[in-house]
Amino acid sequence: MRNVSTGAAQDNLSLEKIRIFDFLVPDKETMQLFTRITNPMFLQMKNLLVTNENLRQARDLLLPRLMNGSIAV
């Protein structure tokens, strides 16, 4: 795909270029099983990313206060 996606100014992988490739497409049952198994993982990843961002913000707010002594430990 990389060979057919190069362009003069910018790389581009258009539908016409993709159509020359054969793709295996799983049946509906396999796709549903995959979705059922992976959805909880993706939700957990999203929750962990949000939690990490909240913790990062709390750290950035509290660390300067701890360093200058305005908050006692």
N, C-alpha and C positions, 0 to 999 in steps of 0.2 A: 504494500500500500504506500509505503514511503516513496518508492520510485515513481509512482504515478501521481503523487500529490504535490510534486514540486512545481512551482510556478516562477515566472520571471520576476515579479515584484513580491509575491507572497505565496506561501504554500496554500493549496486548496484541494480538498478532497470532495468533489461534487458527486451527486447521484450517478451521473453518467460514468464516472470513473469507478465507482463502487460496484456498479452492475457487472463488471467483467469478472468479479470474484464470486466463487461459490461459497455459501454460508450454510452451516448446519443450524436448523431452527428446531428447538425442542418442541415436543408435543405439548398441548395445553395442560395435561395432567402434571407433567414434569415441571412446567413453569409455575403452576400453582403450588406444588410441593416446595420448590425452591423459594418462592415468595413467603410461604408459611414458615419455613425454617429461618430465613434470613431477616425478615421484618423485625423480630424482636432484637436482633443484633444491631440493626441500623438505628432502631429507637434508643437502644442503650448507648450507642456511639453519640447520638445527638444529645442525650441527657448528660453524658460525661463532658462533652464539649461546652455545654451551657454551664455546668458546674465548675469546670476549669476556668471559664471566663469570669464567673462570679468570684471565685477564689483569687484570681489574679487582681481583680479590682479591689477586693478587700485588702490584699497584701499591699498594693500600691497606695491605698489610703492609710493603712496602719503603720507601715514601716517607717515613713518619715517621722511620725509622731513618737514611735518608740525610740528612734535614734536621737531625737532632740530632747527626750525626757518628759514630754508633755503627757505621756501615758506611762504609768508605772506597771511593771510586770508583776 
